[in-house]
Amino acid sequence: MSENTITTVSADELNDMESQTDWEALQAKTDAEIQRDIASDPDAHALDADWFGTK
């Protein structure tokens, strides 16, 4: 994922995207399956403590 790419969507587009989520399949995944999926996603990266920090 490019750090310079920003995508803007309308509220309707966002609602459409959410309606495409297979929540039952997501809830059926084990923690190990979720971790495997994250590890295999080139766009996923862990958030460290600094990301959660306040300034």
C-alpha positions as MATLAB code, in Angstrom:
seq = 'MSENTITTVSADELNDMESQTDWEALQAKTDAEIQRDIASDPDAHALDADWFGTK';
ca = [
       0.000    0.000    0.000;
       1.340    3.388   -0.932;
       1.778    5.848    1.882;
       0.707    8.618   -0.531;
      -2.684    7.203   -1.450;
      -5.827    8.521    0.181;
      -9.242    7.249   -0.812;
     -12.373    9.199   -0.012;
     -15.770    7.521    0.049;
     -19.248    8.832    0.734;
     -21.349    7.639    3.647;
     -23.462    5.600    1.219;
     -20.342    3.949   -0.241;
     -19.130    3.160    3.265;
     -22.478    1.578    4.144;
     -22.296   -0.510    0.964;
     -18.781   -1.690    1.905;
     -19.907   -2.674    5.396;
     -22.853   -4.600    3.999;
     -20.396   -6.719    1.973;
     -18.616   -7.939    5.099;
     -19.261  -11.586    5.927;
     -19.549  -11.101    9.683;
     -20.490  -14.740   10.365;
     -17.347  -15.998    8.620;
     -15.229  -13.481   10.512;
     -16.728  -14.436   13.876;
     -16.161  -18.135   13.111;
     -12.392  -17.659   12.691;
     -10.072  -18.738   15.458;
      -7.399  -16.401   16.809;
      -4.776  -18.528   15.032;
      -6.588  -18.142   11.703;
      -6.830  -14.394   12.169;
      -3.123  -14.152   13.019;
      -2.267  -16.242    9.919;
      -4.408  -13.996    7.727;
      -2.764  -10.878    9.126;
       0.724  -12.325    8.614;
      -0.071  -13.110    4.978;
      -1.487   -9.638    4.206;
       1.223   -7.356    2.768;
      -0.801   -4.266    3.714;
      -1.194   -5.236    7.377;
       1.299   -3.986    9.916;
       1.328   -4.124   13.683;
       0.572   -1.039   15.700;
       3.146   -0.458   18.403;
       2.793    1.384   21.704;
       3.964    4.656   20.117;
       0.971    4.590   17.743;
      -1.374    4.550   20.741;
       0.523    7.254   22.605;
      -0.849   10.706   23.162;
       1.076   13.876   22.566;
];
